[in-house]
Amino acid sequence: MMKTFLWVLVCALCVSKVSAEELKIAVGSSIPPYIIQSENRGIEYDILKETLELAGYRMKARYVPLARTLAEFRSGRMDGIMSTGLDDLPGCYTNSHITYRNYAITLKSNNLKIKSIDGLKGKRVIAFQNASNYLGPNFKDLTKDNGLYREIGDQNTQSKMLFTKRADVIIADKYIFQWFSRNFAKNNGTENPVVTYHELFPPSHFRSVFAKQEICDKFNIALKTIKESGRYNEIVRSYGVTVDGDPLVN
């Protein structure tokens, strides 16, 4: 309650939305719970929006296919890009405002001890699309000529395959898995089996890019404020997922 009260005090000092400068921000494809395009919300969406508001700006989201994002930004039609893992774009970079954490996830009842990528050998592994090119050379080697390995674009299906024991391991971001797992339990009217998270991959830190250094400077100050006030973790938890330090649940 105290942290929420502090955030209210912080917001009372914000520049009003009417007078705030509007920024057109390129936002990528819908990836629940980070970005939920149909509802104009999501963990990352809300964090960016509220941080910019605290910095004195209004975010105008423009949903742009990834292939067009850079062209739109370079042309000046966009004032910023919501997030990127690239480090050679024009403009200025903010401090990291969102982190993706991919895990190897198994049913606890299977009692699997997986401490390295080699530990995935001989197991039915379902990963997200393009994971073989995203999770490093060791993982890529594991996937080559591996009849037990599959990639699927629908991460909702990943959860179903794990819970129905059609996969031994799924590779997924923690927040994405927890989001779809919650929906799976709701739709089936039952509790999901308990899972184990095996930390095999380093976290991926993403930053925003803006056209003006002044925006980055103000954004970084505001981001620090919402983290220290507790508002950052409040946003994350509002989507039914766990932050660092919370017990890892389904």
N, C-alpha and C positions, 0 to 999 in steps of 0.2 A: 504494500500500500504506500509506504514511504517513497519508493522509487517512482511509482505512478504519480504521486503528488509532486515530486521534484520535476517530473517531465511536464506536468501541467504548468508549473512555474516557468520552466524553460520556454514552453510554447507561448506563454503570455508575452514574452519578449520578442517573439518572431515578428518579422515584417508582415503586414497584412497581405493576404493573397491578392487583394485588389491592386495594391501598389507594387507588388513584386514583379520583377522582370520575368517574362516567359521564355523558357528554353525548350526548343524542339529537340527531343532526345530519341535517338534510334534505339528501338527495343526489338530484340530477336523473337524467335518463335516461342510459342507457349510451351513451357516446361513446368508443369505443376510440381511442387508448390512454389517454385521460384517466380514464375510468371504465369498468370492465368489470364490469358488475353481476353476471353469472353466476358470477364468480370472486371478488367482493369485493376488487378490486384495481384498479390503474391509476395513471398518473403522478400525477394530482391527488389521487386517493384515498389513495395511499401517503404523499404529502407531507403532507396534512392529518392523517392518522392518526399519523404519526411525530412531527410537530410538536406535536400535542396531547399525545402520550405524554410528550414531553420537558418539556412545560409542566405535567405532573401530572394529565392527564385521560385517560379511556378513551373512544374514539369508538364510539358505537353508531349505525351508519348506518341511516337510514330512507329507502328509495327512494320519493320522492313526485313525482307529476306536477307539472310547472312551475306549472300553474294553481292547484294547491293549496298550494304552498310557503308563500306569504305568510300564508294563513289558518292553516296549522298553526303557523307561527312566532308570529304575533300572539296566538293562543289560548293559548300557553304549552306546547303539546304537543311543541314542539321547542326545544332549547336553542340551536340555531344553524342557519345555512344554509351549505353547503359553499362556494358561490361565487355571486357576482352582479356584474353590470355596472351595476346601478342604484345611485343614490346618495341615495335618500330613504327608506330602510327604517328601521323602529324598531330600537333596540339600538345596538351599537357596531360599527365596521368595523375589520378588521385591516389591516395592510399587505398589498400585493398578494402573493399566494403562487403565482399561476399566470398565464401570459401566452399568449394565442392570437396566432399570427402567420400571417395569410393571405397567400398569394403567388399570382401568376399563374405557372403552371408549364408549360413547353413542352419538347419533345424537343430536346436539344442539336443533334442532326443537322439540324434544320430551320433552325438559325442565325437565329432570330427575335430582333430587338432591340426590346424593348418597355419604354419608359421612362416611359410614362404610360398612364392609362386610355384615352385616345384611340388609343393604339397597338393596342388590342384590336379596333378597327373592322375589319370585313371578314373577321374570323376566326371559326371555329367554336369557341364558348366554352361550356364546361360548368361550371356552378358548383353549390355546395351549396344545399340548399333554403333559400329566403328570403334568399339573398345580395343580391338586388336591393334589399331593404329594410334590409340590415344594413351594407353597405359604402359608404354615403355617397351624396349626391345626384348626383355626377358619374357614378358607376357605374350608378345607377338610370336616369339619362338614356340611357346606352349601351344598356340592356336594352329600352327602350321600342320596340315595333314592330320588334324585331330578330329576324328569322327564323333567324339563325345562333346565337342565344343560347338555352340551355336550363338549367333547374335540375332536379337529381335528388336524391332523399333518400338513396339508397344510395351512399355515398362510395367503396365498394369498386368500384362500376361506373365511377366517374370514372377511376380508375387504368387500368382495362382499356381504356377508350375512348381514353385518351391513348396507351397503349403499342401499341394496334392501329390507331392513326392515324385513328380515327373522330372525333377532336377535335383542334383545333390548340392549344388552351389549356384548362387546367382551373384553376379558382379553388378553392384548398383551404388549410386550415391545414397547416403544415409537418409537425407530428407525426402528424396524422391521415393525410396522404398517405404519409409514410414507413412507417407501420404497415401500411396496406393494400398498399403496393407490395411490402413484404417478403413478405406472404402471397401476392401474385400471383406473385412469382418462385418461391416455394417450391412452389406448386401446379403451376407449369408446368415446374419442373425446369430453369430457365434464368435467366440474369442479365437484369435489366431494362435497357432503353436508358438512357443517361445523360440527365439532365434539366437544365434551367436554371431557376433561381428568379428571378423578376422582382419586386422589392420595390415594389409600387404602393400598398399599404395600410398605415396606421399600426397598430402592435401594440395589442391589446386586453388591458388589465390587469384581472384579476378579484380580488376580495377576499372573505373570509369575513365573515359577520355573526353576532354572538353577543348573547345577551340581557344579559350582564353585562360591564361594563368590565374587571373583573378578569381575565376570560378573555382578552379582547383583548390586554391588557397582557402577560400571560404568554405568549400565543401569539406576539406580535411578538418577544419576546426569544428564544424557542425557534426561531423561523423564521430569525432572524439567525444563530443558532448552527449550524443544520444547513447553511446556505449557506456559512458560513465554514469549516466542517469538511470541505466537499466532498461531504457526504452528499446534498445536494439534487441536484447534477448526477449523482451515482451512481445515484439513483433514476431520473432521466430516461433515462440511457444504458441502464439495465437493460431498457428496452422497445425497444431497437434503433433509437433515433432519436438525432439529433444536437443538442447544446446550442450556444449561442452560442460562436463561436470554433472549433468543430469544422468540418471540411470539410462542405459541404452535399452529402449523398449521397442516392440514391433512397430 
